[in-house]
Amino acid sequence: MALRRACSYQANIKTPEAPDTYSAILVTFQQNQQNLFNLDKSQLIIGEELVTVQLDQEQTRQFQAGVPAFLQIRAYKSQYEAPGSKVWTLDVYPALNDEVLS
């Protein structure tokens, strides 16, 4: 997995059960041991089998190029049913121009 600074980013993540069966979902992006983004269920696209995460240009500009970032999804159904995914490593590539396009 990889993302490029100042560009949009999208990831599709399959959850153990249908995403709409979870009362809470949290996706965390981290770099340099700092959480950059925590996206909750209201900020995600919830499909029948997948959770889609989208970052815009402003958000990806906050990542430092050449330094790995990390992504993890956690879901909550009940006290004893709150699975977390493995932590995925994201390569962060530079953009030649960090200007946000509109």
Secondary structure, DSSP 8 states (H G I E B T S, - for coil): -EEETTS-EEEEEE-SS-GGG-SEEEEEEEETTEEEEEEEGGGSEE-SSEEEEEE-HHHHTTS-TTS-EEEEEEEESBTTB--B---EEEEEE--S------
